[in-house]
Every structure is written in structure tokens, then in C-alpha cells.
């Protein structure tokens, strides 16, 4: 590798680029991270994961949402919540994230460069800086971690103020009284439900008859009931025909003849791989219809062996958590260093209000595979901790194999779901059974006690294993023993 400037050049500094760079640094390799922005962290830090989750926590705190079951729906910690209130905490958090990232790079001797990179040869990139300068650099291996950008179709009259995408949304000048969200994917659902918690009148439009299809249907049914009760007007099966910016409001015409009005419209119907500026043709790489790159899911190598890709740019699951893992695995493989493989089951978290988190298979998947199973369910209101916290909703559902008794999947909707799911993840990956939840003691009172309740719910309907049964000795056996 000595004939190249670097052992590894990483394009993009999001979660996967970050973890890959730190891993390469710890292996004492020459590594460079290139990012087109003047501040590192990628979409995850500046417009995606961290901002949206910080915004959610700020909304729930200032609105007093978690205390309303005790003090009434009109209860608020701050009567007049303004956009500046939401942004103040947001900027503090982002500054901290960037500071931590830069410190990690410095500590691990990771070099950085701001500029727009593109391939000009199999082992060479050209980087154009904002100052108008260009430089060419070579590397033995490359990692593409450029993430995604918002999908902006021509029929949407984006103006950055009243008609916005997910990036513009964070820069709002004031909180709207009414909000129309198009796209009931993860991003659309998260923003729609958190602004509903601010008592903003929210209409969530999804052209399909269903939404969040990768989540267990029973969980979605419970979630749908909750968000509608919280004030979200959910319009499923409603395709958008036209969007008009009328100045003081935005009007959306649906194909069923209905009209929806709002002070602001958030278009959140998909994202595209940020690969158009990379000149991938020059190295023989192709992308799909969403500009994403295909890779080997074990090594994260592209069709060009010395070029890797990780994170959102390779598509599903497009999670910051999985991207961190992918970057580490890709860096180790690229630098010929053995490492532990990724665990088969990872948690999926949706930071809506209420939260959703899943791990393992859904009930629909089990039915499709014709796997015999039993279900255990616990409601948060059945736990003492739930009463203490004033939780009126929330559910934990577990699926167990009738043949092996192993945990096959866990789905949670409600307060703390994204934290609670890690218990399920551990038991799943360690091939644990329903018996684990029955035998073990959980702190009381906690929401985690719901695992015990759901475990017993399923255990009491499942066949008792032979080794648990008390075997009665026959009279003949007793006489033989006496003799």
C-alpha cells in the first residue's frame, strides 16, 4: 500500500464513515476522511438522526407531554413554545456531537479534508474545495459513505418556508398552527407525531393503504389508534394530485377529491443516494433507481473489490446504529484485519410519539414461513411503573417457537420502546427461550417487567417440557426399590 497516499480514503463522515475511520486509525493505518461540508458528522448529525431525536425530546419536555395524564391535556411546562426554543437545544447538541467527533479523529490520527470528491481513476479521487482549489489523492482502498439526500420531485413547489423537505424543516422560522405531512415513512411519522404533541393540527397523507409495513400489523394497529387519539388526521390510500402554495396556506388536492389545507407542508416521501457527484462510471460502478450502491452484505465490497460502501447509500435498513457496525466491518475487511461478524438480529427504532421498536420476526413473517408459534402480550398499564409514570397506552409483544421455545421476535410500542428492545435483542442473539423470562427476576417497579408479564402470558399457553414434568413412579418400581 506504500505506493499510495493513503491506505484508506473515506468519502463521507456520517456514522459509517466515522466508525470506519476510527477503526482504521486504531489499526495505525493512513486514513483520510473527505466531506463536502465544513463540519463533519454527515446527515446523521446535521439534518437527520441527532436533530430529529433532539427535537423530539425538546418537544416532549417543553410541552409537558409525559405529565398530561396526571395534570390534564392543557398542561404545559412552557405556555408559548416558539421555534427558537426548539432550536436552542438542537444547536447545543449538534455542537457537542461535532466536537466529540473531531476529538475522536484527532485522538486516532485520522486526517480530514473538506471538499467535494469524485473518482478520476481506479485508485484516485479529485477533491474540489469551496475556495476553488482542486487536489488529487490516491489510496489502496476506498469507502463510500456519502449517505442520502431528500427526494424532491418536480410537482412539489418547494420554497424553503411553507413547502419544505426534511432538511428545510429544521430551519423553520416559527411553529405552524397546522401541518400537512406527505409520506408516512419513518421520517414523516416521526415529525407528524412530535408536532401533534405540540398541539399542532397535523394531517399525515400516505398514498398507500398501509404504512410502516415492516412493523408487526398488531403493533401498527395499536400505534394508529394512539396517534389518531392524539390528534393526527391519518389519510391512507390518498394519492396527491396537486400541491398549491397560496401564500398564507398550502393546499393539497387528493385523487379522491378531498382537499387538505395547512400553514406548512413537509414532503417526506423518500430519500435518494448521494452518489451523483462521485463520477462512479469512471470506476465501473452502477447505482439503482434511487442512486444506491449494491454491496456484498458480509464485507460491504462493491462490484469493484477495492471500493466499499456502507450506511444509507446502500439502502435498507438505513439506520445510524447499523451504519456504525457496517463501517467497522468494512474497514477491517479492507485492511485485512479479522473481526467479529455482525449479529443476525438488530433493533429497529422509530422515534415517533409513541416510540416503536422491533427486533426479530413479525407475526406476519412467521405465518408466511409456516412456523408454529405462541404470542405473549403485556400492556404497560399492567405494570406498576406504568401507573407511576401515568402511562395509559403501550404494549410489548413477544413471539415464541412452539417447537424450540426460542424467542423469534419482539415488538414494542410506547414510552421507552427504543431502550427496552435491547433486552429482546440480547435474548434473541443468545438463542434464549420463553423460560428465560419466567425464571428470571426483573427490577420492580420497571417497564422492563413487561417482559415477565408477556413471557408468562405465552408460557401459560405453551406445552410443558418433559424435563419440567414431575414423573410419578409406578407401584412396581417402588416395590423393586424397597427390595
C-alpha positions in Angstrom: 0.0 0.0 0.0 3.0 2.3 0.4 2.8 3.5 -3.3 -0.5 5.3 -2.5 -1.0 8.5 -0.5 -3.4 6.6 1.9 -4.3 3.1 2.9 -8.0 4.0 3.0 -9.9 7.1 1.9 -13.4 7.5 3.2 -15.9 9.8 1.4 -18.4 10.9 3.9 -18.3 11.4 7.7 -21.7 10.1 8.8 -22.0 7.1 11.3 -20.4 4.5 9.0 -17.6 6.8 7.7 -16.9 7.8 11.2 -16.6 4.3 12.7 -14.6 3.1 9.7 -12.1 6.0 10.1 -11.7 5.4 13.8 -11.2 1.6 13.3 -8.6 2.3 10.6 -6.9 4.8 12.9 -6.8 2.2 15.7 -5.1 -0.2 13.3 -2.5 2.5 12.7 -3.2 2.9 9.0 -3.0 6.0 6.9 -6.6 7.1 6.6 -8.3 10.2 5.2 -11.9 11.4 5.6 -13.3 13.7 2.9 -16.6 15.5 3.5 -18.2 18.2 1.3 -19.5 20.1 4.4 -17.3 22.3 6.5 -18.4 20.5 9.7 -18.1 16.7 10.0 -20.8 14.3 11.0 -22.9 14.0 7.8 -26.6 13.9 7.5 -27.0 11.9 10.8 -25.5 14.8 12.9 -26.8 17.8 11.0 -30.2 17.1 9.4 -31.1 13.5 10.3 -30.9 11.3 13.3 -29.5 13.6 16.0 -31.5 16.7 15.1 -34.8 14.9 14.9 -34.3 13.0 18.1 -33.2 16.1 19.9 -36.2 17.9 18.6 -38.5 15.2 19.8 -37.0 15.3 23.3 -37.3 19.1 23.4 -41.0 18.9 22.3 -41.9 16.3 24.9 -40.1 18.3 27.7 -41.4 21.8 26.9 -45.0 20.6 26.1 -45.2 18.6 29.3 -46.5 15.7 27.2 -45.4 13.0 29.6 -47.3 14.5 32.5 -50.6 15.3 30.9 -52.3 12.1 32.1 -51.9 13.5 35.6 -52.4 17.2 35.1 -54.7 17.3 32.1 -54.3 17.9 28.3 -53.9 21.6 28.8 -50.8 21.2 31.0 -47.6 22.7 29.6 -44.2 23.3 31.0 -43.9 26.4 28.8 -47.0 28.2 27.7 -45.7 29.8 24.5 -43.3 27.4 22.7 -41.5 29.0 19.8 -39.2 27.8 17.1 -36.3 29.4 18.9 -37.0 27.3 21.9 -36.7 24.1 19.8 -33.6 25.3 18.0 -31.7 26.3 21.2 -31.3 22.8 22.5 -30.8 21.5 18.9 -27.7 23.6 18.2 -26.2 22.8 21.6 -26.5 19.1 20.9 -25.1 19.4 17.4 -22.1 21.4 18.6 -21.3 18.8 21.2 -21.6 15.9 18.6 -19.2 17.7 16.2 -16.8 18.4 19.0 -16.7 14.7 20.1 -16.3 13.6 16.5 -13.4 15.9 15.8 -11.7 14.8 19.1 -12.1 11.2 18.1 -10.5 11.8 14.7 -7.6 13.7 16.3 -7.0 11.1 19.0 -6.9 8.3 16.4 -4.7 10.3 13.9 -7.4 10.4 11.3 -6.7 13.1 8.6 -9.6 15.1 7.3 -10.3 17.3 4.2 -13.3 19.4 3.4 -14.4 19.3 -0.3 -16.4 17.6 -3.0 -14.7 14.3 -4.0 -15.1 12.4 -7.3 -13.3 9.4 -8.8 -10.9 10.1 -11.6 -9.3 6.7 -11.7 -9.5 3.2 -10.1 -7.3 4.4 -7.1 -7.6 8.2 -7.4 -10.0 10.9 -6.4 -10.1 14.6 -7.1 -11.3 16.9 -4.4 -12.6 20.4 -5.1 -12.7 22.8 -2.1 -15.0 25.8 -1.6 -12.0 28.0 -2.2 -11.9 26.8 -5.8 -8.8 24.7 -5.4 -8.5 21.0 -6.5 -6.2 18.3 -5.3 -5.7 14.7 -6.4 -5.2 11.9 -3.9 -4.6 8.1 -4.2 -5.5 5.2 -1.9 -5.3 1.5 -1.9 -8.9 1.2 -0.7 -11.9 3.4 -0.7 -15.1 3.5 1.3 -18.1 5.4 0.0 -20.2 6.6 3.0 -22.0 9.6 1.4 -25.5 8.8 2.8 -28.6 10.1 1.2 -30.4 13.4 0.3 -34.0 14.3 0.2 -36.2 13.3 -2.7 -37.6 16.4 -4.3 -40.0 15.7 -7.2 -40.8 18.4 -9.7 -44.5 18.6 -8.8 -43.8 19.8 -5.3 -43.3 23.6 -5.2 -40.5 23.7 -2.6 -39.8 27.2 -1.3 -37.9 26.5 2.0 -40.6 28.2 4.1 -44.1 26.9 3.7 -43.3 23.9 1.5 -40.2 22.1 2.8 -38.3 18.9 2.9 -36.8 17.2 5.9 -33.7 19.4 5.8 -35.5 22.7 5.5 -38.0 21.7 8.2 -35.3 22.1 10.9 -34.8 25.7 9.9 -38.4 26.8 10.3 -38.9 30.4 11.4 -41.9 29.7 13.5 -44.1 26.8 14.6 -47.1 26.4 12.2 -50.6 26.1 13.6 -51.3 23.4 11.1 -49.0 21.0 9.3 -49.5 18.7 6.3 -47.0 15.8 6.1 -46.8 13.8 2.8 -45.3 10.4 3.3 -45.9 8.0 6.2 -42.5 6.5 6.3 -40.2 6.7 9.3 -39.3 10.4 8.9 -42.9 11.5 8.1 -44.4 9.6 11.0 -41.7 10.9 13.5 -42.3 14.6 12.6 -46.1 14.3 12.3 -46.4 12.7 15.8 -44.0 15.0 17.6 -45.7 18.2 16.2 -49.0 16.7 17.2 -47.6 16.6 20.7 -47.2 20.4 20.4 -50.9 20.7 19.7 -50.3 21.5 16.0 -53.1 20.2 13.8 -51.4 17.6 11.7 -52.6 15.7 8.6 -50.5 12.8 7.6 -51.0 11.7 4.0 -49.8 8.3 2.6 -50.7 7.2 -1.0 -50.7 3.5 0.0 -53.4 1.8 2.1 -50.8 0.8 4.7 -47.7 2.3 6.3 -44.6 1.1 8.1 -45.2 -2.3 6.5 -42.0 -3.8 8.0 -43.6 -3.5 11.5 -45.9 -6.1 13.0 -49.5 -5.3 12.0 -50.9 -5.7 15.5 -48.4 -3.1 16.7 -49.3 -0.7 13.8 -53.0 -1.1 14.7 -52.3 -0.1 18.3 -50.0 2.7 17.1 -52.6 4.0 14.7 -55.2 4.1 17.4 -52.9 6.1 19.7 -51.8 8.8 17.1 -55.4 9.3 16.0 -56.4 9.8 19.6 -53.5 12.3 19.9 -54.9 14.3 17.1 -53.1 13.1 13.9 -55.5 13.0 10.9 -54.2 10.0 9.1 -55.2 9.8 5.4 -54.2 6.4 3.9 -54.8 5.4 0.3 -54.8 9.0 -0.7 -52.5 9.9 -3.6 -51.6 13.5 -4.1 -52.8 15.1 -7.4 -51.7 18.7 -6.9 -49.9 21.0 -4.3 -50.5 24.7 -4.4 -48.8 27.4 -2.4 -51.4 30.0 -1.8 -49.2 32.3 0.3 -50.9 32.2 3.6 -51.6 28.5 3.3 -50.7 25.4 1.3 -53.5 23.4 -0.4 -53.2 19.7 -1.3 -55.6 18.1 -3.7 -56.0 14.3 -3.3 -57.1 11.9 -6.0 -60.3 11.1 -4.1 -61.5 14.7 -4.5 -60.6 15.8 -0.9 -58.6 18.9 -0.2 -56.3 19.4 2.7 -55.0 22.8 3.9 -52.2 23.7 6.2 -49.9 26.6 7.1 -46.9 24.4 6.2 -46.3 21.3 4.2 -43.5 18.8 4.8 -42.7 16.4 2.0 -41.1 13.3 3.4 -41.7 10.7 0.7 -38.3 9.1 0.3 -34.6 9.8 0.0 -32.0 9.3 -2.7 -28.4 8.0 -2.5 -26.0 11.0 -2.6 -23.8 9.5 -5.3 -24.4 11.7 -8.4 -21.3 13.8 -7.9 -18.9 10.8 -7.4 -18.4 10.0 -11.1 -18.9 6.3 -10.4 -18.8 5.5 -14.1 -15.1 6.1 -14.1 -14.5 3.2 -11.8 -17.2 0.9 -13.3 -19.8 1.2 -10.5 -23.6 1.4 -11.1 -26.4 2.6 -8.9 -30.1 1.6 -8.7 -33.2 3.8 -9.4 -32.6 5.5 -6.0 -28.9 6.1 -6.7 -27.9 3.5 -4.1 -24.9 1.2 -4.4 -25.2 -2.6 -4.3 -22.7 -4.4 -2.0 -21.8 -7.8 -0.5 -23.7 -7.6 2.8 -21.0 -9.5 4.7 -18.0 -7.5 3.6 -19.6 -4.3 2.1 -17.5 -4.6 -1.0 -18.9 -3.3 -4.2 -18.5 -4.9 -7.6 -15.1 -3.2 -7.6 -13.2 -5.2 -4.9 -11.1 -2.3 -3.6 -14.1 0.0 -3.2 -16.5 -0.4 -0.3 -19.8 1.3 0.5 -21.7 1.5 3.8 -24.6 3.3 5.5 -27.7 4.7 3.9 -26.1 4.8 0.5 -26.5 1.0 0.3 -30.2 1.1 1.3 -32.1 -0.9 3.9 -32.0 -0.8 6.9 -30.7 2.8 6.7 -30.2 3.1 10.4 -27.4 5.1 12.2 -26.9 2.1 14.5 -26.4 -0.5 11.7 -24.2 2.0 9.8 -21.8 2.2 12.7 -21.4 -1.5 12.6 -21.1 -1.6 8.8 -18.3 0.9 8.8 -16.3 -1.0 11.3 -16.7 -4.3 9.5 -15.9 -2.8 6.1 -12.7 -1.1 7.4 -11.5 -4.3 9.0 -12.1 -6.3 5.8 -10.5 -3.6 3.6 -7.4 -3.5 5.8 -7.1 -7.3 6.0 -7.9 -7.5 9.7 -10.1 -10.3 11.1 -13.1 -9.1 13.2 -16.3 -10.5 14.7 -19.2 -10.7 12.3 -22.3 -8.7 12.8 -25.1 -10.3 14.9 -28.0 -11.5 12.9 -30.7 -9.6 14.9 -30.5 -5.9 15.3 -33.1 -3.5 16.8 -35.2 -1.1 14.7 -36.2 2.1 16.4 -38.8 4.7 15.3 -38.7 7.8 17.4 -42.3 8.8 17.0 -44.8 9.7 19.7 -45.2 7.0 21.0 -42.0 5.2 20.1 -41.9 1.9 18.2 -39.1 -0.6 18.3 -38.8 -4.1 17.0 -36.2 -7.0 16.8 -36.6 -10.3 15.1 -39.5 -11.5 13.0 -43.1 -10.2 12.9 -46.2 -12.4 13.3 -46.8 -12.0 9.5 -43.3 -13.4 8.8 -43.9 -16.4 11.0 -47.2 -17.1 9.2 -45.6 -16.8 5.8 -42.8 -19.2 6.8 -45.4 -21.5 8.4 -43.6 -21.6 11.8 -45.8 -22.7 14.7 -45.7 -20.0 17.4 -47.2 -18.6 20.5 -47.8 -15.0 21.4 -47.2 -13.2 24.8 -48.5 -9.7 25.3 -48.1 -7.2 28.1 -49.7 -3.7 28.4 -47.7 -1.0 30.1 -50.7 -0.1 32.2 -50.4 -3.6 33.8 -47.1 -2.7 35.3 -46.7 -0.6 38.5 -44.1 1.5 36.8 -46.6 2.3 34.1 -49.1 3.6 36.7 -46.3 5.7 38.4 -45.5 7.3 35.0 -49.1 7.8 34.1 -49.0 5.6 31.0 -52.4 4.9 29.5 -51.0 3.1 26.5 -48.0 1.0 25.5 -47.7 -2.7 24.6 -44.9 -5.3 24.5 -45.5 -8.3 22.3 -43.2 -11.4 22.1 -43.3 -14.4 19.7 -42.0 -17.8 20.7 -41.5 -21.0 18.7 -43.7 -23.9 19.8 -41.1 -26.3 18.7 -37.9 -24.9 20.3 -39.5 -22.4 22.8 -37.0 -19.8 21.4 -37.8 -16.1 21.1 -38.5 -15.3 17.5 -39.4 -11.7 17.6 -40.3 -8.8 20.0 -42.3 -5.7 19.1 -42.8 -2.7 21.5 -44.9 0.4 21.1 -44.9 3.1 23.9 -42.7 5.0 26.2 -39.1 3.8 26.3 -39.6 1.3 23.5 -36.2 2.0 21.9 -34.4 1.4 25.2 -36.4 -1.7 26.2 -35.8 -3.5 23.0 -32.2 -4.3 23.8 -33.3 -6.9 26.3 -35.0 -8.7 23.5 -32.0 -8.3 21.2 -29.7 -10.0 23.7 -32.0 -12.9 24.3 -32.6 -13.3 20.6 -29.0 -13.4 19.6 -28.1 -15.7 22.5 -30.9 -18.1 21.3 -32.9 -17.7 24.6 -36.3 -19.2 25.2 -39.5 -18.2 26.9 -38.2 -19.9 30.0 -35.7 -17.1 30.5 -38.4 -14.6 31.1 -40.3 -16.9 33.5 -37.2 -17.9 35.5 -35.5 -14.5 35.9 -36.3 -11.6 38.2 -36.8 -8.1 36.8 -36.4 -4.9 38.8 -39.7 -3.8 40.3 -41.2 -1.4 39.5 -39.9 -1.0 36.0 -41.3 -1.1 32.4 -38.9 -4.0 31.8 -41.2 -6.0 34.0 -43.5 -6.2 30.9 -41.1 -8.9 29.6 -42.0 -11.0 32.6 -45.7 -10.4 32.1 -45.6 -11.2 28.3 -43.4 -14.2 29.0 -45.8 -15.7 31.5 -48.7 -14.9 29.1 -47.2 -17.1 26.5 -45.7 -19.7 28.9 -49.1 -20.5 30.4 -50.5 -21.5 27.0 -47.4 -23.5 25.8 -46.9 -27.2 26.3 -44.8 -28.0 29.5 -41.4 -29.5 28.5 -40.9 -33.1 29.5 -38.0 -32.3 31.8 -40.2 -30.0 33.8 -42.9 -32.6 34.5 -43.0 -34.4 37.8 -42.6 -38.1 37.0 -44.7 -40.4 39.1 -43.1 -43.7 39.9 -45.1 -46.8 39.4 -46.0 -49.1 42.3 -43.9 -51.9 40.8 -40.9 -49.5 40.7 -41.4 -48.5 44.3 -41.5 -52.2 45.5 -38.4 -53.0 43.4 -36.6 -50.2 45.1 -37.6 -51.4 48.6 -36.4 -54.9 47.8 
